[in-house]
């Protein structure tokens, strides 16, 4: 901050017109900056236009994701309270749902490389919207009654998941960086508010606020299941998928027609590709210090690496990649968190199916997650965080993420206890709204883990890689997928397959009338045989 003491901030006419604040020198003479309260700057209004496409994409993604569990798992039965179409069962529904989420995050790496290497962010987002629309057209067409009866439902769903996931990744990888491009912070400076109070305008707090409201917009879009699950239950799946299609078309049109208002950075080569090349050289040379071009020159090994001869390969670029990898350590714990988070999109929905619905769709309660976040994020931004700063309490990113992990653990513990009582109680005797605390606790955890993760990705990455660290989400998705595949390959022959019996209906279907436990052994007494 001391480097800026002689710099004078420009007065912003629009702020003076509103009379809300008076801008002065970066650090005003006679003002002790260490005692001043820190405040965020204003977010550029053009960011709101970018958030529209993110809101529309999230509306679309969550709106089509919510009915998928029922769409795959349950067969169509007009006499059942649960809507269904394909009847492929719980295992297939959960596996495909997880694949869809994996692919949507993993494809962000593809979207990022395309943007940086070829098209730029704006064109890549626009292209992603087009790909998204194609995937939704496939899904709508194959989820109609005629499409399902013809046998196209399952194949169409898988094809749509692949195409939609690619569109999602193209948008998700570039919306956050494009938002960040619209705000280019200089340095912290002091200003005097209309109340006479001197404060420090902190760019880091501005970034924190920007990502808070970015995630708030995401969760406004995530309310779409309130519409789609009811349409799914009372009209049909194809209409439930048609609504997200209309929304993404509108969002894409608004985004494209606003192109002249955005700060657009042309493609300049992929940071991911360059970073991979630098890491490869560092591995061969035995460390980042030895991989610097100055060190390679001394060792006489510079010519061994063609990329090291590039003007982009400097001591600074090697150091930046080293810093970026160090920053990645924050994200190594995120897969553990997302194991908990993802339960609200599959297993908690199935758990609700075994509870007393009383007219409530079993996949409706997942909307408590975005509703809680829409309320909680403004509370954090306007009240809780300012109060902590006022009392000099440093609620650091590490503390925030730790709190988020603990809240997620509490949510899963609550769901586990609830499942215990579901097993002990008569079928569908526990009211479905007893699930609510699990969803709310997960929502609170998101506000601390995911938003802080986005903030760290932006602030801890070196300048050239701002905010490309968000691609770590895609990398973590790939790591999780590879781990799952490795688990299957290593242990696929280690265990005998056994039937899983769930609920009283399954027992009756198998002719089992009674379970007794005796000295740790499960004795199954055969009852009435199924009528032939």
Secondary structure, DSSP 8 states (H G I E B T S, - for coil): -GGGTT-B----HHHHHHTSEEE-BSS-TT--GGGSEEE-----THHHHHHHHHHHHHHHHHHHHHTHHHHHHSB--TTSSS--BB---HHHHHHHHHHHHHHHHHHHHHHHHHIIIII-HHHHHHHHHHHHHHHHHHHHHHTSHHHHHTT-HHHHHHHHHHHHHHHHHHHHHHHHHHHHHH------EEEEETTS-EEEE-HHHHHHHHHHHHHHHHHHHGGGHHHHHHHHHHT-HHHHHHHHHHHHHHHHHHHHHTGGGS--------HHHHHHHHHHHHHHHTSHHHHSHHHHHHHT-GGG-GGGGSTT--HHHHHHHHHHHHHGGGGGGHHHHHHHHGGGGTHHHHHHHTSB-TT--TTSTTHHHHHHHHHHHHHIIIIIHHHHHHTT----HHHHHHHHHHHHHHHHHHHHHHHHHHHHS-TT-SBGGGGHHHHHHHHHHHHHHHHHHHHHHHHSS-GGGTTGGGGHHHHHHHHHHHHHHHHHHHHTTSS-------HHHHHHHHTEEEEEEETTEEEEEE-S----
